[in-house]
């Protein structure tokens, strides 16, 4: 199941009457949940649009595309965390997604200064290596540690993002399914008829009586 279908599945659960009534008791959490689901879908559209720009030429356009797609992936990951938080479901991003966050922060988040294992580091996109599909990231460290180069492939990052985002969202869906089955099991002995008063037949008969003839309607 892809990210969009998983998003729709979560929406089905939270918009069901019983679940929605519980969630609406905390308006802040409900708003966060709805916004985050929108972000998942919106960023998915942005990420899926990347292949259309592969032939883009020019450093300015390439920077804009690289910065944009890295930011979209970070936003999507954050949105999934917020979905879990709003639903009280523990969400832990796998290492593969955390690695993408590190790349984004180094290349397009806080490249001028970061801390890593007690060392300061600064990162640079090597302009001559830059295209809409890839770039070389140079990172230099304080102290005696040397600099390093990393070759970053945007299509590879997108493939990893898609795989593990779907994995995390599937976990959320599975937990919602589990909660629903537990609720049904807990209340399976309760009959719907028992939820109505024993005089329900009388009330229904009066409704039918009142609506069966136009003469019974009073003009107010």
C-alpha positions, -999 to +999 in steps of 0.1 A: +000+000+000+014+034-010+016+066+011-016+080-003-037+049+003-023+046+038-032+083+044-068+075+032-069+044+055-060+065+085-087+091+076-113+063+074-105+053+110-104+088+125-136+099+107-156+070+120-182+082+145-169+067+177-132+074+170-139+110+158-159+117+189-130+107+211-105+127+191-125+158+190-123+161+228-088+174+223-091+201+196-054+208+195-046+171+188-074+169+163-062+199+144-026+186+144-038+153+131-058+168+102-029+192+093-004+163+094-025+141+072-028+169+047+010+175+048+017+138+041-004+140+009+009+174-001+046+165+003+040+132-015+028+152-045+059+174-043+082+144-040+066+125-069+070+156-091+108+154-089+113+132-120+097+159-141+126+182-134+155+158-141+164+176-173+165+210-156+197+229-163+212+258-144+226+261-109+198+282-095+171+259-106+190+229-093+195+244-059+158+252-057+149+216-066+174+200-043+165+223-014+128+218-021+127+180-023+149+176+008+126+199+028+095+181+015+110+148+028+117+163+062+082+178+064+067+144+056+087+127+083+077+153+108+040+149+098+041+112+104+055+118+139+027+142+146+001+117+134+014+091+158+015+117+187-020+129+180-033+093+180-012+083+211+006+057+189+044+055+193+062+063+161+099+058+157+116+067+125+140+040+113+177+048+107+172+051+070+149+080+075+171+096+102+199+094+077+179+115+052+173+140+080+210+143+085+216+149+048+188+175+047+201+193+078+237+193+065+228+204+029+197+225+032+189+230+069+219+242+090+249+238+067+270+266+082+272+251+117+262+218+134+274+196+162+283+160+158+298+138+185+311+169+203+327+184+171+315+214+152+309+208+115+301+229+084+289+215+051+290+227+015+273+215-017+300+214-043+285+236-070+303+220-099+288+186-089+252+199-086+223+188-107+186+184-100+194+147-094+225+146-073+253+166-056+285+162-037+284+172-001+316+182+016+317+183+054+346+198+074+351+193+112+367+212+140+397+197+158+419+171+142+392+153+123+396+156+085+369+167+060+348+141+041+329+140+008+295+123+003+278+117-031+241+122-027+215+108-052+181+124-049+163+095-067+179+071-042+168+092-012+132+094-026+131+056-030+143+051+006+118+077+018+089+061+001+098+026+014+102+035+050+075+062+052+050+035+040+065+011+066+059+035+094+024+045+083+015+008+079+024+004+116+000+032+125-028+016+104-021-018+120-023-002+155-056+015+146-070-018+133-058-036+165-076-009+187-108-013+167-108-051+170-101-049+207-131-025+211-154-048+191-142-078+212-148-059+244-183-050+235-194-079+213-219-092+239-238-058+240-267-059+216-278-027+198-313-032+209-302-031+245-290+005+240-326+017+234-353+022+261-379-005+264-405+021+254-389+027+220-417+010+201-442+034+215-420+064+205-416+051+170-453+045+167-460+081+177-435+094+151-452+073+124-486+085+135-475+122+135-459+119+100-484+097+082-509+124+075-504+161+064-534+170+086-513+163+117-487+190+109-494+223+127-485+256+110-463+276+133 
